[in-house]
């Protein structure tokens, strides 16, 4: 088999297989994902019952198994609260992959969250992909969840790795125009949500030294958004040490779609071939 030098990483909040209007949308997911030939797909808000009825099947299916078969992938499922709801990673079958860790992100008085880690062999080297979905209410809670996650990764020496998923947190005020910043503030005030804060992004990019792959490719683009509310809260973070030593960043698209209330993040990267 010819070795693959570049590959596609994607992330999508599945919204329980429902669209923006809360209608079932599993077939739209297939229509969105199949043509893209994604190598590694992180999914958040995954509804994963043993029996799931879809429109074009007479009999119910095991939903992630069916999705993985359609995409020629293996799948790994992670859940903190309920065995039928959580996050997942799908990996093309041509890559060796295995689940290596699962950790609950438990903060007192807040809904349990979790992250899962899959190790994938690319060009004879293992890389770790972490999928997570942080709290949707409080930035302080999200900071505590990130601390739990970082301690786990550090103590278990899980390197090198990518952090992928729905962080439910804004990036930076400078990523938005003056008009958009005002709109964000007013929307949050109207809905009694917390005021705009940027602590998670600062912690991950400055203190923990990860690269925001979207920002690295689109440094000057304003008002980019990844969710229904019109803000960017979904990310693919990469350890700084991997950029230009192991990988180059080729392209990053955020694809609006009819399948869910989030955009699909689609990152293409290339492995740097070691000199012999």
C-alpha positions in Angstrom: 0.0 0.0 0.0 1.3 3.5 -0.9 2.1 5.5 2.2 -0.1 8.5 2.8 1.8 11.8 3.4 -1.2 14.0 4.0 -4.6 13.4 5.7 -7.8 15.1 6.8 -8.8 15.7 10.4 -12.4 16.8 11.1 -14.6 17.7 14.0 -18.4 18.1 14.2 -20.9 18.5 17.0 -23.6 16.0 15.9 -26.3 17.6 18.0 -27.8 14.1 18.7 -28.2 13.6 14.9 -30.6 16.6 14.7 -30.5 19.7 12.5 -30.9 23.4 13.4 -34.7 22.9 13.6 -34.3 19.8 15.9 -35.4 17.4 13.2 -33.7 14.0 12.7 -30.9 14.4 10.2 -28.7 11.3 10.1 -29.0 10.9 6.3 -27.8 14.5 5.9 -24.8 13.6 8.0 -23.9 10.8 5.6 -24.4 13.2 2.6 -22.1 15.7 4.2 -19.4 13.3 5.3 -19.1 10.6 2.7 -17.7 12.8 -0.2 -15.0 14.4 2.1 -13.1 11.1 2.6 -12.0 12.2 6.2 -9.3 10.2 7.9 -9.9 11.1 11.5 -13.3 12.4 12.6 -14.1 13.7 16.1 -17.8 13.9 17.0 -19.4 15.5 20.0 -23.0 15.2 21.3 -23.3 11.7 19.8 -26.5 9.8 20.4 -25.5 6.1 20.3 -28.4 3.8 21.2 -28.3 0.0 20.4 -31.3 0.5 18.0 -31.7 3.6 15.9 -34.2 3.9 13.1 -33.1 5.8 9.9 -35.2 6.6 7.0 -33.7 4.3 4.3 -33.4 1.1 6.5 -36.2 -1.3 7.3 -34.5 -2.5 10.5 -32.9 -0.3 13.3 -29.1 0.0 13.2 -26.4 0.5 15.8 -25.9 4.1 14.8 -22.1 4.6 15.2 -21.4 1.2 13.7 -23.5 2.1 10.7 -21.9 5.5 10.3 -18.4 3.9 10.6 -19.2 1.2 8.0 -20.5 3.9 5.5 -17.2 5.9 6.0 -14.9 2.8 6.0 -13.8 3.6 9.6 -13.4 2.0 13.0 -15.1 3.9 15.8 -14.5 4.6 19.5 -17.2 5.9 21.8 -16.8 7.8 25.1 -19.5 8.8 27.5 -19.5 10.5 31.0 -23.1 10.3 32.0 -25.1 8.0 29.9 -24.1 5.0 27.8 -26.1 6.2 24.9 -24.8 9.8 24.7 -21.2 11.1 24.5 -18.3 11.8 22.1 -16.7 9.6 19.5 -13.7 9.3 17.2 -13.8 7.6 13.8 -10.6 6.5 12.1 -10.1 5.1 8.6 -9.5 1.3 8.7 -6.2 1.7 6.8 -4.6 3.2 10.0 -3.8 1.2 13.1 -5.7 2.7 15.9 -6.7 1.9 19.5 -8.5 3.5 22.4 -5.9 4.3 25.1 -7.7 6.5 27.7 -11.0 7.8 28.9 -11.3 10.4 31.7 -14.3 12.0 33.3 -14.1 15.8 33.7 -16.1 16.0 36.9 -16.6 19.4 38.5 -18.8 19.7 41.6 -22.4 20.8 41.0 -21.9 20.8 37.2 -22.9 18.2 34.5 -20.2 15.6 34.0 -18.2 15.8 30.8 -15.4 13.6 29.5 -12.6 13.3 27.0 -11.4 10.2 25.2 -8.1 9.5 23.5 -7.3 7.3 20.5 -3.7 6.5 19.4 -3.3 6.4 15.6 -0.2 5.2 13.8 0.8 7.5 10.9 4.0 6.7 9.0 5.3 4.3 11.8 4.8 6.9 14.5 1.9 7.1 17.0 -0.1 10.3 17.5 -2.8 10.8 20.1 -6.2 12.4 19.3 -8.2 13.7 22.2 -11.9 14.5 21.7 -13.8 16.6 24.3 -16.9 18.7 24.9 -16.6 21.2 27.7 -19.3 22.7 29.9 -21.8 25.1 28.2 -22.5 27.4 31.2 -19.4 28.5 33.0 -15.9 29.5 31.9 -14.6 28.8 35.4 -16.0 25.2 35.1 -14.4 24.8 31.7 -11.0 26.0 33.2 -11.3 23.3 35.9 -12.1 20.7 33.2 -9.1 21.7 31.1 -6.9 21.5 34.3 -8.1 17.9 34.9 -7.5 17.0 31.3 -4.0 18.6 31.2 -3.0 16.9 34.5 -4.1 13.6 33.1 -2.2 14.0 29.8 0.9 15.2 31.7 0.9 12.5 34.4 0.4 9.7 31.8 2.9 11.2 29.3 0.4 11.1 26.5 2.4 12.8 23.7 2.3 14.0 21.0 -1.4 14.9 20.8 -4.2 16.9 19.3 -7.1 18.5 21.2 -10.3 18.4 19.2 -13.9 19.3 19.9 -16.5 21.7 21.2 -14.9 23.9 23.8 -18.0 26.1 24.3 -15.6 29.0 24.7 -14.7 32.1 22.6 -11.3 32.6 21.1 -10.3 36.3 21.3 -12.1 39.7 21.1 -9.7 40.6 18.3 -11.1 37.8 16.2 -14.3 39.8 15.8 -15.2 43.1 14.3 -16.5 45.9 16.6 -20.0 45.3 15.3 -19.8 41.6 15.9 -18.4 42.0 19.4 -21.3 44.2 20.3 -23.7 41.7 18.9 -22.1 38.9 21.0 -22.4 41.0 24.1 -26.0 41.9 23.5 -27.0 38.3 22.6 -25.4 36.9 25.8 -27.1 39.6 27.9 -30.5 39.0 26.4 -30.2 35.2 27.0 -28.8 35.7 30.6 -25.6 33.9 29.5 -22.2 34.7 31.0 -20.5 37.8 29.5 -17.9 37.2 26.8 -14.8 35.8 28.3 -11.6 34.4 26.7 -9.8 32.5 29.5 -10.0 29.0 28.0 -8.4 30.1 24.7 -5.7 32.0 26.5 -5.0 29.1 28.8 -4.7 26.6 26.0 -2.8 28.7 23.5 -0.5 30.8 25.8 -0.1 28.8 29.0 -0.3 25.3 27.6 1.3 26.2 24.3 -1.1 24.7 21.7 -1.6 26.1 18.2 -5.1 27.0 17.1 -4.9 25.5 13.6 -7.7 27.7 12.2 -5.9 30.8 13.3 -2.6 29.6 12.1 -4.0 29.3 8.5 -6.4 32.2 8.7 -4.6 34.8 10.9 -6.5 37.8 9.7 -10.0 36.5 9.2 -12.7 38.3 11.3 -16.1 37.0 12.4 -15.5 33.3 11.6 -18.1 31.1 13.3 -18.6 27.4 14.0 -22.0 27.3 15.6 -25.6 28.5 15.3 -25.0 31.5 17.6 -22.4 32.9 15.2 -19.3 32.5 17.2 -16.3 30.2 17.0 -16.3 27.7 19.9 -15.1 24.5 18.1 -11.3 24.0 17.7 -8.6 21.7 16.5 -5.6 22.5 18.8 -2.2 21.0 18.1 0.9 20.8 20.3 3.2 23.6 19.3 6.2 21.2 19.0 4.5 19.3 16.2 4.1 22.2 13.8 6.9 22.3 11.2 8.7 19.4 12.9 6.2 16.6 12.2 3.4 18.4 10.3 2.6 21.3 8.0 -0.8 22.8 8.0 -2.2 22.8 4.5 -5.9 24.0 4.7 -8.7 24.6 7.1 -12.4 25.0 6.1 -15.4 25.5 8.3 -18.3 24.0 6.4 -21.9 25.1 7.1 -24.4 22.4 6.6 -28.0 21.2 7.1 -27.2 18.2 9.3 -26.5 20.0 12.6 -26.3 23.4 14.3 -22.5 23.5 14.1 -20.1 23.8 11.2 -17.8 21.0 10.2 -14.2 21.7 10.9 -12.0 20.2 8.2 -8.2 20.4 8.6 -5.8 19.0 6.1 -2.2 18.5 7.2 0.9 16.8 5.8 3.5 14.7 7.5 7.0 16.0 7.0 9.1 13.2 5.6 12.3 12.6 7.6 15.5 12.9 5.7 17.4 9.7 5.4 
